[in-house]
Amino acid sequence: MFTIELSDSDCRQIQALIADLRGHHTSVEDEALLDDLAVYSHEMPRAVRLRANEFRLREPSGGCLFTGFPVDDLRIGDTPAGWNNVPDQPDRHSPTLTEDLYFLLCASLLGDPIAWATQQDGQLLHDVIPIKGHENEQINSSTTAPLWWHTEDAFHPYRADYVGLLCLRNPDAVETTFTEFDDLVLDRDTIEILLQPRYVIRPDESHLVKNRAASSRLRVSADLLQRSYDRVSGMQADPPKVPVLFGDPQRPYGRLDPYFMDRIEDDPRAMEAFDLFVKEIDDKISSVRLKPGDALFIDNYKAVHGRKPYTARFDGRDRWLRRVNLSRDLRKSRDARMAAHSRVIF
């Protein structure tokens, strides 16, 4: 794991940046804030910027952990019971605004934050929390069931380059699972098959209509929002065949989500190669126990991630992470966003 440890001096410099941002913005969902973030991130401590740039350019690992930033457990309040953790009044600060701004400053050293119209109502930052009724779902709010390892939004051509997880609270030391593709040992013939478009990946449950918000905070027409869900439904009903490895065959990138992938009974060689791939990932799986203030950025091209099961208490003190998706190139999704600078993918 590539690690960036913040010194006390680093934290003071970052907190000064956050104080400045808080003076101009009240919500991380504000487009004006998103426009400012890239500029403010240039004022992060130079040592932090150098390390983040090394991770981004040289790809030494499938994960980058920023550690050492303090979290005020009392101020952030209880772990939410649901996903709508955005203040109703635009001038009211979120209790996690300081931590969210820290998270986004780190994120902006790697890419631009993006959101999905079909996921958590288009919010940029997602809560990763236990939700009653979701215990056995394959969704980040599950608990009793393990969240099987996967590439984030593997089904989608505009999936994130990085997935960020900021730990606000993890009293039970719940483990985030993690495997890097660079650690896998596969023979040349197997890799050659996995590089071919022979596999089907369907949308995961977080994008489906059953998890749609009752009313949307997105200021768009109902037709546009419906079109987004229709696009996901089309990928569910008639997904294209895609490779699960791509890029340099010597150190390939990957995309897969076995829980939402079809068995290809008419292509036994493709399935044999895929099963070898899955077994190798299972054999190399590791985990990390995030602590409050830890921000883990997973390279969504170079690693899979998941979560081990745990027992939620639903007492306001459960595990609470914030999540963000990052793109290194907003232009690739331009046909699915309303404007060049907008971040929501429809």
DRENMIKOL-40818 format. One record per atom (N, C-alpha, C): x, y, z. Coordinates in steps of 0.2 Angstrom, whole numbers, plus 5000, padded with zeros to 4 digits. Atoms other than C-alpha are relative to their C-alpha. Layout:
N
XYZ...
This chain:
346
500449945000500050005000500450065000499649945000500750174995499750055005500249964995500650285010500350075000499849934999500650475013499950025007500149984993500950515031500050075001500049924999500450695036500350015007499649974994501550785049499550055003500449954996500850905062500050064996499949945004501451045051499549994993500450015005500550965036499350015001500750004998498950955045499850085002500149924999499051145051499950034993500049975006499351195033499349984996500650025003497851095027499450035003500549974997496751155040499950074999500049935002497151335035499650014994500350005006496651295018499249995001500750024999494951215024499750065003500349944997494651365035499850064994500249965006494751475019499449984996500550035004493651365009499350005004500650004996492351355023499750085000500349935001492251545022499750024994500349995007491651535004499549954998500550055002490651375003499749975006500350044995489451285014499849934999500150075002489251125004500549974995499550035005490351004995499649984994500450015007488950984982499950064996500049945003489151164977500550004994499550015006489851174959500550055000499549955000490751334963500649975004499550044996491751234977500449964995499650055004492151104964500550034995499649965005492851234952500650025004499449974996493951304966500549945003499650054996494551134973500749994997499450015004495851104959500650055002499549954998496651274963500250005007499850014993496651254982500549945001499650064999497451084980500750024999499349985001498951174973500450025006499749974994499251244990500149955006499950064995499251074999500850005001499250004999501051045007500349974994499650025005502351014994500149925000499850074999502850845001499449964999500650045001501050785000499950004993500150005007500850844982500549964996499450045003502550764977499849925001500250074999501950594984499449984996500650015004500250604977500149994992499950005007500950644960500449944998499650065002502150494961499549945000500550055000500650384965499650004993500449995006499650454950500449984994499650005006501050454937500349935000499650065001502150304941499649935002500450064999500750184947500349955004499650054996501750094961499649955003500550044996500250024969499350014998500849995001498349994968499750045005500349964995498050104983500550055003499649954997498650264991499650025006500349994994498250295009500350075003499849944997498350475016499849995008500250024993498450455035500350065005499849954995498650575050499650065001500449945000497250695048499549995006500450024995496250715064499250014999500749995001494350695065499750015007500349984993493250775079499449955000500550055000492150625083499350035003500649974997490950735094499750054995500349965004490750865081499649974994500450035006490250755066499449975002500650024998488850685077499949924998500250075000487950515075500149984992500050045007488250395060499350014997500749995003486750435048499649935000500450065001485350305047499849994993500150015008485150335028500550054996499549975005485950415013499950074999500149935001485250585013500350055005499649964995486650675023500250074998499949935002486450845015499650055003500549954997485750995024499550034996500649975004484051055018500150074999499949935001484551235020500750014997499450005004485951285007500550045004499549964996486751405020500249965007499950034994486851275034500649954998499450045001488551185036499949935002500050074998488650995036500449995006499650024994489350925052500749974998499450035003490650835041500450054995499749965005491150985031500750015000499249995000492951005037500349934998499750075003493250815034499949994993500150005007492450825018500450044995499649965004493450965012500749985000499350035000495050885017500049944995500150065004494450725008500150024993500049985007494150824992500750044998499349975002495850924993500449944998499550065001496750754994499849974993500250035006495650684980500250044994499949965006495950834968500750004998499350015002497850794968500049944995500050065005497250634958499650014994500549995005495750684948499550055002500649964999494150774946499449955003500650044998492650714957499449994995500650015004491150644948499549965004500650034997489450584953499549974995500550045004488050474946499350025001500749984999486250534943499649945003500450064998485750354946500249975007499750034994486750334963499950055005500049954994486350414980499850074997500349945002485350544971500450054997499649955003486750624961500550035005499549964995487750674977500749984998499350015001489650694975500349955005499850044995490050624991499549955003500450054998489250464997500149985007499950034994488950395014500049924999499950074999489550215017499849985007500350014993488450165032499649945000500550065000487450015038499350035000500749985001485650035033499549945002500450064998484249925041499649984993500450035005483449815028500549984994499550015005485049815017500549945002499450044997486049685028500349954995499750055004486149555015500050014992500049985007486149654999500850014998499349995002487749674988500050084998500049925000487849864991500450025006499549984995488949965002499750015007500449994993487549985016499949935003500150074997487549795019500549995006499550024994488349715034500149935001499950074999487949535037500349964995499750035006488449485020500650044998499349965002490249525014499850034994500049965007490349655000500549974996499550045004491149544987500550054996499549955003492749624980499850014992500249985007492449714963500450064998499849935003492949854952499450045001500649954999491850004956499750024993500449985006490450024943500449974994499750035005491349894932499650004993500550015006489849884920500150074995500149935003490050074915500650024996499449975004491250144901500350065004499849944997491350304912500249995007499850014993491850214928500650045002499449964997493050304940500749974999499350025000494950304938500249985008499850024992495050304958499350005004500549994995493850274972500350015006499749984993494150364988499549985005500450014994493550315005500450035006499849974994493750425020499749975006500350034994493550345037499850065005500249954995492550455049500049965007500150044993492150315062500149924998499950075002492650125062500149975007499950034994492450065080500149935001499950075000492449885076500549984995499450015004493949895065499849954994500250045006492949825050500550014994499450015005494149765036499750024993500149995008494149835018500449964997499650045004494749705007500350034994499649975005495949734993500549954997499550045004496949644979500250044994499749975005498149724967500149954994499950045006498149664949500849984999499350015001500049684949500349945004499850064996500149544962499849934998500250065002499349414952500549974995499550045004500249274943499549964995500450035005499349224927500449984994499650015006500049134912499850044994500149965006500149214895499449984996500650025003498749114887499450035003500649984996497549154901499950084999500149935001497949344900499850024993500249995007497749334881499250004999500750015000495949274883499650055004500349954996495549394897500050074997500049945004496049534885499550014995500450005005494749494873499250015002500749984998492849554873499649945000500450065000492049394879499649995007500350014993491249434896499550065000500649964999489649514902500050035007500149974993489549634917499450045000500749974999487849694923500150065005500049954995487449854933500049975007500150024993487649834952499450035003500749984998486149864963500050075002500049934997486650034969499750054994500249965006486150104951499349984998500750025002484450014950499550045002500649964998482750094951499849995007500350024993482350004967500350045005499649964995483650114976500050074998500149935002483050274968499750045005500349954995482650424979499350014999500749985001480850464982499950064996500049935004481150644976500750024999499349995002482750704967500250075002499749944999483850844973500350034994499749975006484450864955499650044997500449955004483851014946500049994993500150025007483450934930499349974998500750035002481950874920499949935002500250074998481050714925500249964994499950045006481350654907500849995000499350015000483250674908500249955006499850054995483350584925499749934998500250075002482250444918500449974994499550025005483450434903500649965003499450034997484850394915499849935002500150074998483950254923499849954994500150045006483350194906500749974997499350025002485250184901500249955004499850054995485650084916499649934998500450055002484149974912500249964994499850035007484749944894500749965001499450044999486449894901499949935004500250064996485549774913499749954995500450055004484449694899500549984994499650025005485749694885500750025000499349984999487549714891500449984994499550025005488949724878500549955003499450044998490349594879500650045000499449954999491949674886500649955002499450044996493749614891500050025007499949984993494149604909500750025002499349965000495949654906500150044994499949955006496549794895500750045002499449964999498049904893500649954998499450045001499849834894499949935002500050074998499849644893500549985006499550014994501349644905499850025007500249984994500549744918499350034999500749985002498649744913499650045005500649974996497249854920499449955000500650055000495649764925499350035001500749984999493749784926499649935001500450064999492649644934499650015007500550004995491249624946499749935000500350075001490949434948499349995002500750014997489349444958499550024994500549985005488549534943500249994993499850025006489349444929499749934998500350065002488549304919500549944999499650065002489249124917499950004992500150015008489649104898500149934999500050085000489148924896500349984993499950025007489448934877500850024998499349985001491348994879500449975006499750034994492148864891500750035001499349974999493948934887500050075004500149944997493349104892499950005008500250014993492549044908500649975004499450034997494148934912500550065002499549944998495249094911499750045005500349964995494049194921500049975007500050044993493949064935500750005003499349994997495849064936500150075002499949934998495849254937499750015007500349994994494549254951500349965006499750044994495449114961500750035002499449964999497049214959499950065005500249944996496249364966499849985007500250034994495449264980500649985005499450034996497149184985500450065002499649944999497949364985499750055004500449954996496649454995500350025006499749984994497249565009499550055003500549954997496349695020500450065003499849944997496549865028499550025005500549984995495749925044500150085000499949925000495450115041499850035007500149974994495550225056499750074998500349935001494650395058500650054997499549955004495550525046500449964995499750045005496250385035499650014993500349995007495850425016500449954995499750055004496150275005499750014993500249995007496150304986500249934996499950065004495950144976500150014993499950005008496650134958499549954997500550045002495050074950500249964994499850045006496050004935500549955002499550054998497349914946499949965006500250044994496449844960499249995001500750014998494849774967499950015007500149994993494049804984499349985002500750034997492649744995500050025008500049994992492249735014499849935003500250064996492149595026499450015004500749994997490449565035500250025007500049984993490149645052499350005003500649994997488749665064499850075002500149934999487949835064499650015007500449994993487249905081499450054999500549955002486150055073499950045006500049964995486550155088500350074999499649945001487350305080500750005000499350005000489050245082500349954996499850055005489250125068500550034995499649985005490550125055499750054995500349945004490450285044500650024995499549985005491450315028499750054995500249965005491350445015500349984994499850035006491550394997500050054994500049965006492050484981500349974994499750035006492350434963500450064996499549955003493750524953500149984993499850015007494050544934500650044999499449965002495750584927499850044994500249975006494850644911499250015000500749995000493150724912499750004993500250005007493050734893499749944998500350065002492750554891499349995001500750004999491050574898499650064998500449945002490550734890499349994997500750015003489050654881499549995005500450024995488350604897499950065006500149944995488550774907499750064997500449945003487550934905500550064998499649945002489051054903500749975001499350025000490951044901500349995007499750004993491251084920499649965005500550034995489750984927500349935002499750064998490150824937499649945000500550054999488550724937499949974993500150045006488450584924499349975000500750025001486750554917499949944995
